[in-house]
Amino acid sequence: MSWLVEVDGRTCIGSGICAGAAPDHFALVDGESRPVRAETEPDDRVLDAAESCPVEAITVRAKGTGELLAPAE
């Protein structure tokens, strides 16, 4: 099962916490976070990055089911 990773550019404040927590999965571009790939294999660092985002701009969902994996509701 792969994951779908999204960053809401309107919400992102460019703190860089996600890029620090999961540099293989997030990059700062023009002061905003972007997923390196929209679809990725499961990696706890991606969940940690989503949970660490101070404005909850990152969502991680299970591909196929759409189940929200992070951030926790």
C-alpha positions in Angstrom: 0.0 0.0 0.0 1.4 3.4 -0.9 0.6 6.8 0.6 -0.5 10.0 -1.0 1.1 13.1 0.5 -0.3 16.7 0.1 0.8 20.1 1.3 -1.8 22.8 1.4 0.2 25.8 0.1 -2.4 28.3 1.4 -1.9 27.0 4.9 1.9 26.3 4.9 4.0 28.9 6.7 7.3 27.4 5.5 8.7 26.5 8.9 10.8 23.7 7.4 10.0 21.2 10.2 8.8 18.7 7.6 11.9 19.0 5.5 14.0 18.5 8.6 12.1 15.5 9.7 11.8 13.9 6.3 14.3 15.4 3.9 13.7 12.7 1.3 10.0 13.5 1.2 9.7 17.3 1.6 11.5 20.3 0.2 11.0 24.0 0.7 10.3 25.8 -2.6 9.9 29.6 -2.6 9.2 29.5 1.2 6.6 26.7 1.0 6.9 23.0 1.6 6.3 20.6 -1.3 6.2 16.9 -1.3 9.1 15.5 -3.3 6.7 12.9 -4.6 2.9 12.9 -4.3 2.9 9.2 -3.9 5.3 7.4 -1.6 5.9 4.1 0.1 5.1 4.1 3.8 7.7 5.8 6.0 7.2 6.8 9.6 9.2 10.0 8.9 6.4 11.2 6.6 3.8 10.7 9.4 6.2 12.4 11.9 6.5 15.4 9.5 2.7 15.7 9.1 2.2 15.5 12.9 4.9 18.0 13.5 3.6 20.7 11.1 2.6 23.6 13.3 -0.3 24.5 11.0 -1.4 21.0 9.9 -0.7 21.8 6.3 0.4 18.2 5.5 -2.0 15.4 4.9 -1.1 11.7 4.4 -3.7 9.3 3.1 -3.7 5.7 2.1 -3.8 5.3 -1.6 -7.0 3.4 -2.7 -9.0 3.9 0.5 -8.3 7.6 1.1 -8.0 6.9 4.8 -6.5 9.8 6.7 -3.2 8.6 8.3 -1.9 12.0 9.5 -2.4 14.3 11.1 -4.5 12.6 13.7 -8.0 14.0 14.0 
